[in-house]
Amino acid sequence: MGWFWADSSPLKAPHAIPSSSATPPPGCPMHNASSQTTPFPPRNTSQPTSSGSCPVRAPNEPMSSPKSSSISKLNPLNYMPSNLSQSRDQRQSIHLPTERETSSIPRGDTSGNWEYPSPQQMYNAMLRKGYDDTPEDAVESMVAVHNFLNEGAWAEIVDWERRFSRGLGYGWQACRRGEEGFLENADSVSNPRDIAAPKLLRFQGRPNEMTPKARVLEFMGRMYPAKFGCEPPFDRHDWYVQRRTADGQTKEVRYVIDYYSAPPEPTGEPVFYLDVRPAVDGPTAAVERMMRWGGDVWFRASGARAREMATA
């Protein structure tokens, strides 16, 4: 999941996402909790200068040629290989499509939208990561699930931006009547035409780093399994979004996404839950989260809905 590609070919919470008939196989890296990720930003692995040496280069000392590293070969927008081939691998036994689907997610670095990988690129990426046992006939389904979940995550982010891109005062007006009240009066409270669409600047997959909220839910599940018991998220992403404020300024907002698997539908279709929220990188994001959660809880717990219905 989250494998957008920056180069085009010649270019209630957590919230439920509807089910999809495409089922990712166990070999899919988005379901492998032990998959490795590149740290962001990358750690400086160069050797520190010894305390006894002079850090200033002498005028006649030749410049050392820079060494190529694996980090330099990665796309800085998504930390994935930027030159992943569309060519068929020699170990491949069936044909995989090379067509790429354009997402609904606007890019922040240029015009147009992000593109999803083709099934052939997805397969090549998994081989490059060491997943040699992935069934080739399941790759197209994996791409469909990947695209489906990312579209759902972006829809949740747009929902947050409709509430808070114009400031906390506007956000409170959108949140004070809870989730249902916002949906009923979304056009009057937050006209999409008056709000600049957010854009995705870059993203990073961090499946081995649980968010603080996920850790708390895991602890509560151990203490009270009947009420909070659930599997931990199978993946975690950080998406960096460009927000355009009411005064025309742009601001970078980091969103955190936890991906959960849920019991399948009676028909056997898989179900996923996405917990999407702004990362608490400052007091504004903390207030936004408290407003949305607290407004919904207060509106329902205080009986405001019943009073509105009685006076209607």
N, C-alpha and C positions, 0 to 999 in steps of 0.2 A: 504494500500500500504506500501511497505517497510518492510513487516513482513518476513524478512529472519530469519532463525533459526540457532543458533550456534551449537546446539546439533543435531546430526543425529539420525534418528531412527535406532535402535540397530545396529544412524545417517543418416528580417528574424528572429529574435528572438522575442518571444520564438519560438523554433523549433517544427514543426508539427510531430506528431506521427501518422502513418496510422491508419485508423479506424479498429475497432474490432466488431464482431457481438455479443460479450458478453457484456451485460449491467448490471452494478452493481445496486442493488435496493437501495431505499432511506435509508434502514437500515444499509447499509455498513458504517463502521466507517470512512473510508477514505473520505466519502462525508459529514460527520457531523462536521461542524465547531466548535461545542461546545465540542468535545471530549477532554478529559483531557490527558495530557502527563506528564511523570515524568521528572523533570528538570535534565539537564546533564551539568556538574556533579551534583549529588544530593546536595541540600543545607544541611548544617549542622543544624539539628534540635535539637541537644543536648542543654541543658540549660547552659549558660555561668557561669563560676565560679564567685561568688560574689567577690567584690573588697576586702572584709575583710577577706577572707579565704585564707589559704595557698595552693598553687597549687601543692606542693610536698607531696606525700603520705608518711606517717610515716613507718618505717621499719616493725613494728608489725601490721600494719593495713591490714586487709584481702582484697584481690582483689575482686572487685565486678564482678559478672558474667555478661558477655555481654548479652544484650537483643536482641532478634531477631526482625528484622524490615522487612517491605515489600520490602525495597530497597535491602536487602541482599538476597532476593529470586529471584531477576531479573538477567538475563544474562547481564553482563557488556558490551557485544559487541553490543547488540541491545535493551537493556532495556525492554525486554519482558520476561514473565515467562519462566524459563528454563526447567520446568518439565510439560509442557502442555500435557495433556493426549490425546491419540488416541482413547480412549474408547468412546463408544456411550453414550450420555447423556440420563438420564431417561426421560427427557421431549421431546426427539426426536422421530419423527414418521416415518421417512424414513431413509434408509441406506445412509451413505456418505462414499466415498472412503477414504482409509487411505494411499494410495500410494503418495509419495512425488516426485516432479519433481526436477531434478538437474538443476541449472541455468548455464549460460555461464560465471558467474562472479567468478573469482578466489578469494579464501580467503587469507587474509594476515597473519592470525595467524597460519595457518597450510597448508598442501597440499590439493589439491582438490578444488572444487567449493562450493559455498553456495547452500543450498537446500531450496526450497520453502515449505511452509506449505501444508499439505494435506487439502482437504476440511473438513475433520473431525476436524483437529486441528484449522482451521480457524473458524469453527462454535463454538468450545469450547472456543476459545479466545474471540469471540464476546459475548458469554454468560457470560464469566468472567468479561468483561467490562460493562455488564449491558444491552447489546442490545438483549433483549428477544423477540423482535418482528421481527427478521430477518427471511424472508421466507426460509425454509430449502431447497426448490427446487431451490433457486437462488444461493446457496453457491458455487457450482461448477463454475458458470459463474463469480462470484466475484473473485475466485481464478485465473481464466483465465485472467481477466482484470488486476488483481494485478501483475501476472507474466509478462504479455505483457508490462505493463508500466515500470516495473523495468528493463526489457531487453532493452527497448528504452532509459531509463536514462543511463544505463551503456554504450550503444553505443555512446551516446553523450560525456560521460567522456573519453572514449577511443579516440574519435576524438580530444578532447583537448590535451590529453597526446601525441598523435602523433605529434602535433605541438610544444609543449613546454617542453617535458621531457628532451630534449637535450640542453636546454638553450634558452635564449632570442634571441641570434643571429640566431640560427637555426629557432626559432619560427618566426622571421621576414621574413626569406626567404620563409617560408610556408604561411605567411599571406599577403605578399605585393601584390599578384595578386588576392586577394579577395577569397571568398568562391568557386566560380566557377573555378578560376585558380588553387586552391589547389586540387579540385577534379579531374581536368584534368591532373595534374602533381603530383598526390599524391605519386606514386611509385618513381619518380625521386627526389622529394623533401624529402620524408619521407618514407623510405622503412620499412614496418612493421617488417621485419626480423632483422633490426638493432636496434630496440627499444624494450626494455624489457617490457613485458605486465604489466600494472598496476594491483594492487590487492586491493580489498576492505577490509579495516581493521575493520571498525565498522560503524554504522549509527544510526541516531536518527530522529524520526518523531517529528515535531514541528508545528502542524497545527494551533495553536493559536498564533503563533508569525510570523507576516508578515515580509518579508525581506525588507530592505530599497528600493530596486528597485520596489517591488510590491506596496509599499506605494506611491512611486512617480507616478507610472502608475495609481494607483487609484485616486490620486489627479488630474493628467492630464485628466483622464476620466471625472471627475466632471467639470473641466474647459472647456474642449473641447470634449464633448461626441460624436460628429460626427466622430472625428478622433481617439480618444483614448478610447472611451467607451467600457468597457468589464467587465465581472464579475471578482471579485478578485479570486486569486487561491484558490482551495478547499483543498489544502494540501501543506505542505512544509517539505522537508527532508534535513538533513545535512549528507553527506556521506564523510567519512574519507578514503582517498585513499593513498596507498603506491606508490610513484613514484620512479623509479630507474633512476638516472641521468646518463649523458654520462660518468662520471668518476667512475661509479659503486656504488656510494653512494645511500642510500635510504632516502627519504624525505616524510613526511606526508603532504598531501594537502587536505584541506577541500573544498568540492564542495557543492554548494547550489542548490536545485532543487525546482522550483515552478511548481505546477501542475494546469493546466487550463482546463476547459471544453469549447468546441467550439460547434457551431450549428451542428446538425447531418447531415450526408450525405442525399441526396435525397432519398436514399433507406432506411433511418431510422437508419443506423448504427452510433453509437456515435463516436465522434472525440475528441481527447485530444491533448493539446499542453504542451510540457515540456520546461521550460526555465532553462537550465543547464549551470552553470558557476562556476569558482573558486571563493570562498569567498575572499573578500578583507581583508585578515588577515595580509597583509604586502605589501610593494611596488612591489614585484615581481608579485604577483597576479593581482595587479592593472594594471601594464604594460601589462601583458598577455591579459587582457580584452580589454585594449585600442588598442593593436596591432591587435587583431582579428576583432574588430568592426571598428576601424579606417582604417585598410588596405582594408577591403571590401568596405567601403563607399568611400574612396579616389579612389580606382581602378575604380569604376563605375562612380563616379561624374567627374573624370578628363578626361573621354573619352578614357582611356587606352584600353578598350576592342575594341572600334571602330578603334583605330589606329592599333591594332594588326591584326584585320580582314582586314584592308585596305592593310597592307603590307604582308599578308599571300599569 
